[in-house]
Amino acid sequence: MVISAGTFRDGALGSYNHTDVKHVTFAGKVVLGIDASRLFSGWSSLTGIDGLANLDTSQTVLMDDMFSQTGLQQLDLSTANWDTSHVLDMSYMFANNPALTTVNVAGLDTSQVTNMAQMFFNDPLLATITGTGDWNTGQVTDMNAMFANDSMDWNTWQTAYNDALQTVDVANWDTSHVTDMRSMFTGDRALTQLDLSHWQTGHVKYLAQLFADDAAIDHLDVSHWDVSQVLTTTSMFENATALTAVDLSQWHPTAIRAMNNMFAGDRSLTKLDLSNIDMNAVSSLNHLLQGTVSLQELKLGTNSHLFDGEDQVNLLDASISATFTGKWQAVGSGKTYTAADLNTGYDGATMANTYVWEKVATTAPDNNNGNTTTPDNTGTTPDTGTPTETPESGDSSDTITIPDTGTPVKKPATGGSAAQIDSRPANKTSKAQKVATHPQTLVKSVTGATTNHQVTTNKTVRLTTRTNRNKSGKTTATVLPQTAEASTSWLTVLGVLGLSLVSLHWFKKQD
């Protein structure tokens, strides 16, 4: 079909028999009126449109359903240079297109748009949406189901996740006037990345089913959302089966009425903080936690409720394994509860706490093998049979030090100490050691680093060769500890006696 220049009456093409039209070309400038809604809606055989730049949309206010239910596979509006500065309604604009895979909406002026509900709804093959990141959404109030069901119907089709929408750029959107976000991303099973962390949600009332059935996304940052006006969060995260954590610790809703099925089926969710959510006015809590089989940590507050008078949240029992007992335990008090206890008996006034799976008690290993006095790792000093010198402590054992007339023995330098050499004469005996005898005991010589001779009596007596040196390094007299007398060499004694005899003889001759 070729359309020449002219002016369209509102809804002119909508009444045209278009079921067999496969291609449309705008050959000249065509002025659209205020209402361009459903311009190509229902053209199920339409696969291509040329000359979109020839459309004058400067007067257009309504564009709802403009390209819905067509056979289009691609649609590029980025080069159309449309003036959409007066457009208020873009709801269903690209909805229900079973073959649509890519849409480029860069350049559209959305500054006055208030309604974007179901704008890209139910486009099962839609994988790429380009140009949304620069949109001015400051006046939008309705985003209900805007991107919902942009994935294959898994009950009737077989396809890979990369055949459907995995991400959409909405991070910088101004959502300060939005009141309805119900089902906005529901059913987007391939969606893995979504940045909503800076959204302004102070006027939002409806968050029901916002992320329901988004099976691939594992993280959502909604921690700073203002939910003070929210009335319902029913099924908000239901069946988000890959979601492991969602931080709601700073949520302070005061008007909320319905929370049923909010986390139902979230089988990967491990921890959840509901402590600041005021549930006093909530009338529907049923199945809030149904199917959260991995939930191991649940924080509840004074205004938390798990039973609404008719239905319960269906908190599951903790896992029973070698690690966990199957009960929930209050971290603060240590008390344990079954899931049934908490589901029907939780009282925020007395039970506000963090609840975790109770762990099986473990017993410290017995390192003593039954020995209560000696640890297993205590070493035992072997008996080498080498005698040690008894210190002169003045106890009941008598220690006597006598000179050794044997051959001088050089002590080896051990442990960094200087070697000591016995200075006694070598002509007394050639034996390195003597064998001492006692009337009661014969003691064999003991070999070692020093020449020790041991005599056993009723008291312990040790005979130890000892060399004493003064601070200057000179040898000093050996002292007997019992008598404090200096030992004297027998040669010295004989010399003195001999000299005395000679002197006496000399004096007699003088007489």
ZAMARGU-4260 file (C-alpha; in steps of 0.2 Angstrom, whole numbers, plus 5000, padded with zeros to 4 digits):
<rodrens>
0) 5000/5000/5000 | 5006/5017/4995 | 4999/5033/5004 | 5002/5050/4996 | 5003/5067/5004
5) 4987/5073/5014 | 4979/5074/5031 | 4972/5060/5040 | 4956/5060/5049 | 4957/5053/5067
10) 4957/5034/5065 | 4955/5034/5046 | 4967/5019/5044 | 4959/5010/5058 | 4943/5007/5048
15) 4952/5001/5033 | 4952/4983/5028 | 4970/4979/5031 | 4971/4961/5035 | 4980/4957/5019
20) 4992/4972/5018 | 5010/4967/5020 | 5019/4983/5017 | 5015/5002/5018 | 5024/5016/5010
25) 5021/5035/5014 | 5026/5043/4998 | 5023/5061/5004 | 5020/5071/5019 | 5005/5065/5029
30) 4998/5075/5043 | 4991/5065/5058 | 4978/5072/5069 | 4976/5073/5087 | 4971/5055/5088
35) 4983/5043/5080 | 4979/5028/5091 | 4977/5011/5083 | 4984/5018/5067 | 4991/5001/5062
40) 4983/4991/5075 | 4978/4974/5070 | 4987/4974/5053 | 4993/4956/5057 | 5001/4953/5040
45) 5011/4970/5040 | 5029/4966/5040 | 5037/4983/5034 | 5033/5002/5034 | 5043/5014/5024
50) 5043/5033/5024 | 5039/5036/5042 | 5049/5052/5042 | 5034/5059/5031 | 5022/5058/5045
55) 5019/5074/5054 | 5015/5071/5072 | 5016/5088/5079 | 4997/5089/5083 | 4996/5071/5089
60) 4991/5069/5107 | 4986/5050/5107 | 4997/5036/5101 | 4990/5022/5111 | 4990/5005/5101
65) 4998/5014/5086 | 5008/4998/5081 | 5000/4984/5091 | 4995/4967/5084 | 5005/4968/5068
70) 5017/4956/5059 | 5032/4968/5061 | 5049/4961/5065 | 5059/4977/5067 | 5053/4995/5069
75) 5065/5010/5069 | 5058/5027/5074 | 5075/5035/5077 | 5076/5042/5060 | 5058/5047/5059
80) 5061/5064/5068 | 5044/5064/5075 | 5038/5078/5085 | 5029/5070/5100 | 5030/5085/5112
85) 5011/5085/5114 | 5008/5066/5116 | 5000/5061/5132 | 4996/5043/5129 | 5008/5029/5123
90) 5000/5014/5131 | 5000/4998/5121 | 5010/5007/5108 | 5020/4992/5103 | 5010/4978/5112
95) 5005/4961/5106 | 5017/4959/5092 | 5022/4941/5091 | 5036/4943/5078 | 5044/4959/5084
100) 5062/4957/5089 | 5070/4975/5089 | 5063/4992/5092 | 5072/5008/5091 | 5063/5023/5100
105) 5078/5035/5101 | 5073/5053/5099 | 5055/5052/5105 | 5050/5066/5115 | 5041/5059/5130
110) 5041/5074/5141 | 5022/5076/5142 | 5017/5058/5142 | 5007/5052/5157 | 5002/5034/5152
115) 5015/5021/5146 | 5005/5006/5153 | 5008/4990/5143 | 5018/5000/5130 | 5029/4984/5126
120) 5017/4972/5133 | 5017/4954/5127 | 5031/4954/5113 | 5037/4937/5116 | 5052/4938/5104
125) 5057/4956/5109 | 5076/4955/5113 | 5082/4973/5110 | 5074/4990/5115 | 5085/5005/5110
130) 5083/5023/5115 | 5074/5022/5132 | 5089/5028/5142 | 5086/5046/5137 | 5068/5047/5139
135) 5060/5060/5150 | 5047/5051/5161 | 5044/5065/5173 | 5026/5066/5170 | 5022/5048/5168
140) 5009/5041/5181 | 5005/5024/5174 | 5018/5011/5170 | 5007/4996/5173 | 5014/4980/5164
145) 5025/4991/5153 | 5037/4977/5148 | 5027/4962/5154 | 5028/4946/5146 | 5042/4950/5134
150) 5048/4932/5133 | 5042/4916/5125 | 5027/4907/5132 | 5037/4892/5139 | 5021/4881/5139
155) 5020/4881/5120 | 5037/4887/5113 | 5055/4881/5114 | 5068/4895/5114 | 5084/4900/5122
160) 5085/4914/5134 | 5094/4925/5122 | 5079/4926/5111 | 5070/4937/5123 | 5073/4953/5133
165) 5088/4952/5144 | 5090/4970/5149 | 5082/4987/5147 | 5089/5004/5150 | 5078/5013/5163
170) 5091/5017/5176 | 5090/5036/5174 | 5071/5037/5173 | 5061/5050/5183 | 5048/5040/5191
175) 5043/5053/5204 | 5025/5054/5198 | 5022/5036/5195 | 5008/5028/5205 | 5005/5012/5196
180) 5020/4999/5193 | 5009/4984/5194 | 5017/4969/5183 | 5029/4981/5175 | 5042/4968/5172
185) 5032/4952/5175 | 5035/4937/5165 | 5051/4943/5158 | 5060/4926/5161 | 5076/4930/5152
190) 5079/4947/5161 | 5095/4946/5170 | 5100/4965/5172 | 5089/4979/5179 | 5095/4995/5187
195) 5081/5003/5197 | 5092/5008/5212 | 5089/5027/5209 | 5070/5027/5206 | 5059/5039/5215
200) 5044/5029/5221 | 5037/5041/5234 | 5020/5042/5225 | 5019/5023/5220 | 5003/5014/5227
205) 5004/4998/5217 | 5019/4986/5216 | 5009/4970/5214 | 5018/4957/5203 | 5031/4969/5198
210) 5045/4956/5196 | 5034/4940/5196 | 5040/4926/5186 | 5057/4934/5182 | 5066/4918/5183
215) 5083/4923/5178 | 5087/4939/5188 | 5097/4935/5204 | 5099/4953/5211 | 5087/4968/5213
220) 5092/4984/5222 | 5076/4992/5228 | 5084/4995/5245 | 5082/5014/5244 | 5064/5015/5238
225) 5051/5026/5247 | 5036/5014/5249 | 5027/5025/5261 | 5012/5026/5250 | 5012/5008/5244
230) 4995/4999/5246 | 4999/4982/5239 | 5014/4971/5236 | 5005/4956/5231 | 5016/4943/5221
235) 5029/4957/5219 | 5043/4944/5218 | 5033/4929/5216 | 5042/4915/5207 | 5058/4925/5205
240) 5067/4908/5206 | 5085/4914/5204 | 5083/4929/5217 | 5095/4925/5231 | 5093/4941/5241
245) 5083/4957/5241 | 5086/4971/5254 | 5070/4978/5262 | 5078/4983/5278 | 5075/5002/5275
250) 5057/5000/5269 | 5044/5008/5280 | 5027/5006/5272 | 5013/5012/5283 | 4998/5011/5272
255) 5001/4993/5265 | 4985/4982/5264 | 4990/4967/5254 | 5006/4956/5254 | 5000/4939/5249
260) 5011/4928/5239 | 5025/4942/5239 | 5039/4930/5239 | 5030/4914/5235 | 5041/4902/5225
265) 5057/4911/5228 | 5067/4895/5230 | 5084/4903/5230 | 5080/4917/5243 | 5092/4914/5258
270) 5089/4929/5269 | 5075/4942/5271 | 5072/4957/5283 | 5054/4962/5286 | 5057/4970/5302
275) 5053/4988/5297 | 5037/4984/5288 | 5022/4989/5297 | 5009/4975/5295 | 4996/4980/5307
280) 4984/4986/5293 | 4988/4971/5282 | 4972/4961/5278 | 4980/4948/5267 | 4996/4939/5271
285) 4992/4922/5264 | 5007/4912/5256 | 5019/4927/5258 | 5033/4915/5261 | 5026/4899/5252
290) 5040/4889/5244 | 5055/4898/5250 | 5064/4882/5253 | 5081/4890/5255 | 5077/4904/5267
295) 5088/4902/5282 | 5087/4920/5290 | 5072/4930/5293 | 5072/4946/5303 | 5055/4951/5310
300) 5050/4967/5320 | 5038/4972/5333 | 5025/4976/5319 | 5027/4960/5310 | 5014/4947/5308
305) 5014/4930/5301 | 4995/4927/5303 | 4981/4938/5297 | 4967/4930/5306 | 4962/4918/5292
310) 4978/4914/5283 | 4997/4912/5287 | 5012/4916/5278 | 5017/4898/5276 | 5035/4899/5283
315) 5043/4882/5280 | 5052/4871/5292 | 5070/4873/5293 | 5080/4860/5284 | 5084/4843/5293
320) 5102/4837/5289 | 5118/4833/5297 | 5120/4852/5299 | 5103/4858/5304 | 5090/4852/5316
325) 5074/4857/5307 | 5070/4871/5319 | 5071/4889/5319 | 5081/4898/5332 | 5080/4916/5339
330) 5097/4923/5338 | 5095/4934/5353 | 5087/4922/5365 | 5092/4905/5358 | 5075/4898/5359
335) 5069/4886/5346 | 5053/4885/5336 | 5045/4875/5323 | 5038/4884/5308 | 5020/4880/5314
340) 5025/4889/5330 | 5030/4905/5321 | 5016/4904/5308 | 5002/4905/5321 | 5011/4911/5337
345) 5022/4925/5332 | 5020/4940/5343 | 5030/4955/5338 | 5029/4963/5356 | 5039/4949/5364
350) 5047/4939/5349 | 5055/4952/5338 | 5071/4944/5333 | 5081/4937/5319 | 5077/4919/5316
355) 5089/4907/5308 | 5090/4888/5305 | 5096/4880/5321 | 5113/4871/5319 | 5116/4853/5326
360) 5127/4855/5341 | 5145/4849/5339 | 5156/4841/5352 | 5174/4846/5353 | 5186/4832/5349
365) 5194/4823/5364 | 5213/4826/5362 | 5218/4816/5378 | 5211/4800/5373 | 5204/4798/5390
370) 5219/4804/5399 | 5214/4819/5410 | 5231/4824/5416 | 5243/4823/5402 | 5239/4830/5385
375) 5242/4819/5370 | 5255/4831/5363 | 5266/4832/5378 | 5283/4825/5374 | 5293/4813/5385
380) 5312/4816/5388 | 5321/4800/5384 | 5334/4793/5397 | 5351/4793/5389 | 5360/4787/5404
385) 5371/4802/5404 | 5374/4809/5422 | 5371/4827/5425 | 5380/4838/5437 | 5370/4841/5453
390) 5370/4860/5457 | 5378/4865/5473 | 5362/4870/5482 | 5366/4865/5499 | 5353/4852/5500
395) 5354/4834/5508 | 5365/4828/5494 | 5383/4830/5497 | 5393/4836/5482 | 5412/4834/5483
400) 5424/4841/5470 | 5442/4834/5470 | 5456/4836/5458 | 5458/4823/5445 | 5476/4818/5443
405) 5473/4810/5426 | 5478/4816/5409 | 5471/4834/5405 | 5455/4833/5395 | 5450/4846/5383
410) 5432/4850/5384 | 5423/4852/5367 | 5415/4869/5363 | 5397/4866/5363 | 5383/4878/5362
415) 5394/4893/5358 | 5404/4891/5375 | 5423/4892/5374 | 5433/4876/5376 | 5441/4873/5393
420) 5457/4864/5396 | 5462/4856/5413 | 5479/4863/5418 | 5484/4849/5430 | 5501/4840/5427
425) 5501/4826/5415 | 5514/4815/5423 | 5503/4808/5437 | 5494/4796/5426 | 5490/4792/5408
430) 5473/4787/5411 | 5459/4799/5405 | 5448/4793/5418 | 5449/4783/5435 | 5438/4770/5442
435) 5433/4774/5459 | 5428/4760/5471 | 5417/4760/5487 | 5414/4747/5500 | 5396/4746/5495
440) 5396/4749/5476 | 5407/4747/5461 | 5404/4762/5449 | 5410/4761/5431 | 5417/4776/5423
445) 5405/4787/5414 | 5410/4794/5397 | 5404/4811/5391 | 5409/4828/5388 | 5417/4829/5405
450) 5427/4817/5416 | 5415/4813/5430 | 5417/4799/5443 | 5402/4794/5453 | 5402/4786/5470
455) 5385/4780/5476 | 5383/4780/5495 | 5368/4783/5506 | 5369/4801/5500 | 5372/4806/5483
460) 5390/4810/5480 | 5397/4816/5464 | 5416/4818/5460 | 5418/4831/5447 | 5434/4837/5439
465) 5432/4856/5439 | 5443/4870/5434 | 5439/4887/5441 | 5444/4903/5433 | 5443/4921/5440
470) 5438/4935/5429 | 5455/4938/5422 | 5455/4920/5415 | 5468/4914/5427 | 5466/4897/5436
475) 5461/4898/5454 | 5463/4886/5468 | 5450/4872/5468 | 5440/4874/5484 | 5432/4859/5494
480) 5414/4864/5497 | 5413/4856/5514 | 5429/4863/5522 | 5432/4879/5511 | 5451/4873/5511
485) 5462/4875/5495 | 5468/4859/5488 | 5487/4858/5488 | 5498/4848/5476 | 5508/4834/5485
490) 5523/4839/5475 | 5522/4856/5483 | 5521/4848/5500 | 5536/4837/5497 | 5546/4852/5490
495) 5543/4862/5505 | 5548/4848/5517 | 5564/4845/5507 | 5568/4863/5508 | 5565/4864/5526
500) 5577/4849/5529 | 5591/4857/5518 | 5589/4873/5528 | 5590/4864/5545 | 5605/4855/5539
505) 5614/4871/5534 | 5610/4880/5550 | 5618/4865/5560 | 5634/4867/5550 | 5635/4885/5554
510) 5634/4881/5572
</rodrens>
